[in-house]
Amino acid sequence: MIKIGVIVVLLSLMYVTQCNDVQYQTQVREVHHGDPVTLYCVFSKEDINMFWYKQIVGQKPQSIVTMTKYDMTVWHKDFNHSRFNVEKADADGMYRLAITNTDPTDEAVYYCAVRTAYEVNFINGTHLLLKGKNHQRSHYHTVVQRPVSDPVHPGDSVTLQCTVLSETCTGEHSVYWFRAGSGESHPGVIYTSGNRSDECQKNPETPSPTQSCVYSFSKNNLSLSDAGTYYCAVATCGEILFGNGTKLDVKVGMDCNALVPLGIGLCGALMLNAVLLFFIHSSQKETNDDTSLQICDAILSADQLGQQGFSGDWLQYTGVTFTTKTTGTRRKK
């Protein structure tokens, strides 16, 4: 899915035909060798002429067929209309190009365009690919991306490398770099180097025709938003070569300078808690000691009172004196 999205973006960048208003949409179609395929685009009543173009990657577009508003069809050279058929369906507004018995030479990008009174608009672009190994390539090639060996952190720099090995095709390469971030459905183009051939040299570890081309992409002052998978795509010899991708993880490191005040604050808080716990413990101990002393005094007083009730040494007696009072008047007999 990532590669298909990369192809779509790359084909958009490689569009070379001049027009006033580009509106086309690009898709990828895969078929087996020998299978038929039908490509289509939408037209309107204002369109005067309709065109189909074929472009092999890295080459100029070729005109396949032109159809006028009155259904007059003009086939261009190098295209045998026994395998190609064009149809304009007014009912559903579709302009179709049908290819029967596909073969490796049909692998290309097919563009549909329409012309109004004042401009030419490209409506659809379809990259046609053949599945399987039923057709032989005219040259050997591969693209290798190596993983990042050291961990990277915000503020660091990193260099990604893309190595292209080619056996017989030694022409110029157009190199593109894509990044698919976390949660993103489609990768985005972040860098293109244009046509390059000055970074290639013969590989001594491979057979004589093979050459090795190394392309680098550097990024400074990394941030967390730079994390993702970086893909290298190389357009060469009529094909698009894709790397296996390099995953870049930007990890947040621990700043020792920032940890110093944090550690000091933490130690201070622990010491304050220890002092508070000590005072609380001491206060509780004093309270418990006073309570124990009061209880002991109460018990001792009760014992003393009990002993006073049963020991004569603790008894004190007080004499009681009764006084008889005589009146001043006596009765005579």
Residue pairs with C-beta under 8 A, 6 or more apart in sequence:
2 180
2 187
2 229
2 231
2 245
3 231
3 242
4 28
5 180
5 185
5 186
5 187
6 178
6 187
6 231
6 233
6 242
7 26
7 28
7 127
7 240
8 26
8 27
8 28
8 127
8 186
9 178
9 186
9 187
9 188
9 189
10 176
10 189
10 233
10 235
10 240
11 26
11 109
11 125
11 127
12 26
12 125
13 176
13 189
13 192
14 57
14 174
14 235
15 22
15 24
15 122
15 125
16 60
16 61
17 53
17 61
17 111
17 113
17 122
19 113
19 119
19 120
19 121
19 122
20 118
20 119
20 120
20 121
21 119
21 121
22 121
22 122
23 121
23 122
23 123
24 111
24 112
24 113
24 121
24 122
24 123
24 124
24 125
25 123
25 124
25 125
26 109
26 124
26 125
26 126
26 127
27 124
27 125
27 126
27 127
28 126
28 127
28 129
29 37
29 39
29 126
29 127
29 128
29 129
30 129
30 130
30 131
31 37
31 102
31 128
31 129
31 130
31 131
32 130
32 131
32 132
32 134
33 102
33 103
33 104
33 130
33 131
33 132
33 134
33 135
34 101
34 102
34 103
34 134
35 102
36 98
36 99
36 100
36 101
36 102
37 98
37 99
37 102
37 128
38 96
38 97
38 98
38 99
39 52
39 96
39 97
39 98
39 99
39 110
39 112
39 124
39 126
39 128
40 94
40 95
40 96
40 97
40 112
40 124
41 50
41 94
41 95
41 112
41 114
41 123
41 124
42 93
42 94
42 95
42 123
42 124
43 50
43 88
43 93
43 94
43 95
43 114
43 123
44 93
44 114
46 116
46 117
47 69
47 114
47 115
47 116
48 68
48 69
48 114
48 115
48 116
48 117
49 66
49 67
49 68
49 69
49 114
49 115
50 66
50 67
50 88
50 95
50 112
50 113
50 114
50 115
51 63
51 64
51 65
51 66
51 67
51 111
51 112
51 113
51 114
51 115
51 120
52 63
52 64
52 65
52 86
52 97
52 110
52 111
52 112
52 113
53 61
53 62
53 63
53 64
53 110
53 111
53 112
53 113
54 61
54 62
54 64
54 79
54 108
54 109
54 110
54 111
55 61
55 62
55 108
55 109
55 110
55 111
56 107
56 108
56 109
56 238
57 108
57 109
57 235
57 238
57 239
57 240
58 171
58 174
58 235
58 236
58 237
58 238
58 239
59 238
61 111
62 76
62 78
62 79
63 76
64 75
64 76
64 79
64 84
64 97
64 110
65 73
65 74
65 75
65 76
65 79
65 81
65 84
65 86
65 97
66 73
66 74
66 76
67 73
67 74
67 86
67 88
67 95
68 74
71 88
73 86
75 81
75 84
83 99
83 100
83 101
84 97
84 98
84 99
85 97
85 98
85 100
86 95
86 96
86 97
86 98
87 95
87 96
87 98
88 94
88 95
88 96
89 95
89 96
95 112
95 114
97 110
97 112
99 106
99 128
102 128
102 130
103 130
103 135
104 130
104 135
104 136
106 128
106 130
107 128
107 129
107 130
108 127
108 128
109 125
109 126
109 127
109 128
110 125
110 126
110 127
110 128
111 122
111 124
111 125
112 122
112 123
112 124
112 125
113 120
113 121
113 122
113 123
114 120
114 121
114 123
115 121
138 168
138 169
138 237
139 166
139 167
139 168
139 169
139 237
140 165
140 166
140 167
140 168
140 210
141 164
141 165
141 166
141 167
141 169
141 236
141 237
141 239
141 241
142 164
142 165
142 241
143 162
143 163
143 164
143 165
143 232
143 234
143 241
143 242
143 243
143 244
144 162
144 163
144 165
144 243
144 244
145 160
145 161
145 162
145 163
145 230
145 231
145 232
145 243
145 244
145 245
145 246
146 161
146 163
146 246
147 246
147 247
148 158
148 160
148 246
148 247
148 248
151 249
151 251
152 158
152 222
152 248
152 249
152 250
152 251
153 222
153 250
153 251
153 252
153 253
154 222
154 223
154 224
154 250
154 252
154 253
155 221
155 222
156 222
157 218
157 219
157 220
157 221
157 222
158 218
158 219
158 222
158 248
159 216
159 217
159 218
159 219
160 177
160 216
160 217
160 218
160 219
160 230
160 232
160 246
160 248
161 214
161 215
161 216
161 217
162 175
162 177
162 214
162 215
162 216
162 217
162 232
162 234
162 243
163 212
163 213
163 214
163 215
164 173
164 200
164 212
164 213
164 214
164 215
164 234
164 236
164 241
165 203
165 206
165 210
165 211
165 212
165 213
166 210
166 211
166 213
166 236
166 237
167 207
167 209
167 210
168 209
169 236
169 237
170 197
170 200
170 211
171 197
171 236
171 237
172 195
172 196
172 197
172 236
173 195
173 196
173 197
173 200
173 213
173 215
173 234
173 235
173 236
174 192
174 193
174 194
174 195
174 196
174 234
174 235
174 236
175 192
175 193
175 194
175 196
175 215
175 232
175 233
175 234
176 189
176 191
176 192
176 193
176 232
176 233
176 234
176 235
177 189
177 190
177 191
177 192
177 217
177 230
177 231
177 232
177 233
178 187
178 188
178 189
178 190
178 230
178 231
178 232
178 233
179 187
179 188
179 190
179 226
179 228
179 229
179 230
179 231
180 186
180 187
180 188
180 228
180 229
180 231
181 225
181 227
181 228
182 227
182 228
184 228
187 229
187 231
190 230
191 217
193 215
196 213
196 215
197 213
199 213
199 214
199 215
200 211
200 212
200 213
201 211
201 212
201 213
202 208
202 210
202 211
202 212
203 210
203 211
203 212
206 212
215 232
215 234
217 230
217 232
219 226
222 250
223 250
224 250
224 252
226 248
226 250
227 248
227 249
227 250
228 247
228 248
229 245
229 246
229 247
229 248
230 245
230 246
230 247
230 248
231 242
231 243
231 245
231 246
232 242
232 243
233 240
233 241
233 242
233 243
234 240
234 241
235 241
307 314
308 314
308 315
